[in-house]
C-alpha cells in the first residue's frame, strides 16, 4: 500500500483541464481549499506582485517564473502563485505569464512526473495560454510532457558525476548526489529565465536573510576559485548566476580532470539584467502539514514510496544515500547492512524534524525502515532504481563505497582482497595500468581494462583521473562546498565489528 493510500482517504481530482474561460472556476475551487489566512494572503501577495511587475514596466504582460521540482513544497508554491495570477486577472484585469519550469534529473522517478501532470491538470494550466510549462533536460528545453523519455546524455553525465565524486569523497552522500545536481538546478533557472522573451521575477520561498546568506556563500566560493563577482557589471541574481558559472566549471575540472570541456558544465548566466527574486516567505507557509487536503485532494499529490525519501518528496536519491551507508558498513567496516541503514535513518529522521516535517510523514518513514523485512524491500527497490535510472549495478556501488582507486589506490589492496580475490595477484598490473599515461596496445591490458570498467562503471581514463587525485583537503573546492552545508552531522559509529566507537561525518538528505 502506498503512503497516499495509508495517510488519506481522499480521491485525487484528475478532471481534464478547463479552457481559458474557466479560470474563474479554477480560482474558486482553489480558494475553497485554502485556509482563510492563505486566501487573504493571495490578495496581499497579488498587490505586491503587481508592484514588482510595475517596477519592470511589465504590469500587463510580465513573466513570473516558478521552479517546479514536483515535490510537496513546490507543488504548494505553484498552486499559491497560480491563485495569485488568477486573482490579479479577475480583480484587476492584469494577466501575467506564469512560467513553470521543471529541471528533470535521473533521480526523479516517473511518479514525480505524474504528480506534476496531476497538479497542472488540477490548476487548469495545460489549456491556459497564460501558462508556460517547461521541461528542462540538461541544456534542452521542451514543453512539459510526463511521458517524455529522459535524455541519454543527461543520464550519462549524472552517472559520471555520481561515480567520480563518490570515489573522490569515499561515498559521502551529499557531494556524491547533490553537488552536480544542485548546479544543474541553478543552470535550469538561468535557462528558464532567459527562455523566449525572458522572465522578470523568480518566485522563492526563502526569506531575504536566507537569500542574502546564500549569495554571500556563493560569492565566497567564487572568489576561492579565482572569480571575483565584484568585477562583474551586473548585480543581483544575474551576478550570482555568473559566480555559480565559475564555480560549476571549476568543479567539473576538479572532479573530471583539468582538460575536461566545461561548456556544458557551467551555469547559464545570460539572463535579463533586471531579473530578481519575489519571495512569498512572509505571505504563506508552504509546509505540507498546513495544506494536506489541498495537496492530496485538490492537487492529487501522492507520496510515492520511492519518490518520497526522507526529506525529499520528489527524488529517490536519499534512499540511495541510505543504501550506500548500508553497503559501507557491510563491505568496508565488516559490520551488517542493517547497521548502516540504522545509522542513516536515525540521522535522516533528525533532519526531517529539523525541517518541520509533519509527524505523520516522519512516522511513516520510520516505519518503512523499522523491520528487517522493510529494509530488505527498500534495498531491492533501490537496487532496481539505481540500475534503471543510472545504469549502476550492485558491483559498481560496492566499488564506490571502497573508493579503491583514489589517492594512488590507497585502499586498492584491501578492496581486491575483500571483493575480488581473484584479482589480488594482479595488483601490480592494475597499478601499472592506472599510472600509465596511455593504454598499452596489447591484449592483456585490454582484458584488464574491461574487467576494471565492469567492476567500477568507469573508463580507464576516468580511473586514471581518480588514481592521480587525492581525497578532498581542507580549503579545496570539494571540501568547501560541504563545509557550510547544514545537512550533515558527526555520528557515533564503529569502523569494524568489534572496534572502538569513533565519530564520523555523515551527510545526506
Steps between C-alpha positions, in 0.01 A plus 500: 500500500636844406543786745217684325266209571623474857467865599191625321167374379452786252453416134739719297334737259623429146232654278610640165637851516233768439531742206621856545146617565499276807764698693238627742387145573859389560553793737181426690592135553855591593392761755257249650799284594702782657471616860350838578850630567635376167198631308569843644869456417425447131358854489786670685753301297319606182544862605872452561549306178322767300734760646805286422387455139438873467862559600592286198255696279322169458175540691285384209726239346780395729629147550526340844715187529441218747756220524279195541677184613183300554534468878248589768636849575544611140153362418349728763712794384380454143137472612531816710654702216237365259237633740680837509509506120127434476417752775689771312328407174151494651535798733726738304489371144878436508609162366869422529658192347562225755801298387548170684834330436589145606866401499492125445787286623533120522423502874138593424287185466207496257267552799633857528413574138152359562457725804595803290251394233216471755586837653500671160162345420349599833621858456370520144841589360528277192239686294565848636716706263614714795690196633831376361587148614863414435705184545876541510733208427850635543521795260198387296160664553178318405131556565414293805376151427497237775586215266790670319796256513808618692794629298774230492775764508361647824482155659858420395628830639319450832637147527855622444455780754375257763779250448786748471389715795409194705844346455671828584298546822480134613125491426413802714132532411445874451788569260452168320139566404435870554796712389463463124122469533475834683709669232271349238197636683642853510592467132136418429396824672728694268377318190133535595542866590663574163251293298286681244452862595658438839365508856463800728467328838593166653277384785676373812391385843825619658512804725712802411751390763523152348544649153775728628681218682483282190641779280783564748589128501496479120711813460752369753524169312546688173785710640670185628503358145643822359182682393425833665128581457569863589675548167181415311280776361174335599356471850238297685406153381673536158828561688437193718442290187831624360676403821342154491606461139861542610448256789335242272778506245769474767308220669489302174874535450564406864297180478547391139844640420656830400455429129124440532292715261277721712261652247224269625614512863444863585191697599303700245546861609385688189169608652304828502698761693204591720415141598427488873348284771146535628468340842177362647673421830302759698170427324442129543657187642551228244549211744285201404342460843317830456367408156442125517150500349601739222794277410341158518142583400489796264849473348504120501851487651612150595788417731654222295696242698815559295470870413428583866835431664571664836519878446411483129164434337621530141823299493605141570866588555470523882399133500817432299697697759366275774582196287862615463529531877374145533754381244779690675435324829452163331798505263752748642450480876420130522175563684147446368294678238230563761757675723567753227134549422422558868770768517375680191132477589561646847694788340239562228208495744675770701527703178128455440423634848733796448312578178165488683357205307150395610522228763294264284772508231778451755314204650440346161866530405608349831258210451635435151846420640397355837512131411744276318227420250440871438869573451529202264210628291654847482838352408351306212306804375807725522720249319248487216478877493879544486518263204204647313568869568880511482619165368676437833534136603553361847864433404547865406358621831709262710806626315387857564482464879853356505633782275798276418656702218521847655827633642731259315282207596519555876238231573554288188670213682223449755232545232642227278548259791145551629298534180707355213757255641563352154649836401711550812802343332469742211525812713839602350347477150203709611722768648713508188191540284360780716827690529580483127424809292346290222385140460754266353366329186522141612227246570584454870450869575180510297365203693592653837353837399167334419499325838562826687236681298250225581583520871493879532272625223778741399729513200877463532557877445253571782671246726835662423356837598394352835836328545680834458257683732497532876217492752365855546730713712397790721453811291453317169177537305350161587561574868377859477165401346426264790650729765194723547240240409250458787401148391775323689605400852760292679360166607628229731594187308749213481738429214514130579269247660674514838688828463481804726236768464618777270341817361440530127351776285175388338317712246182449301140597448 
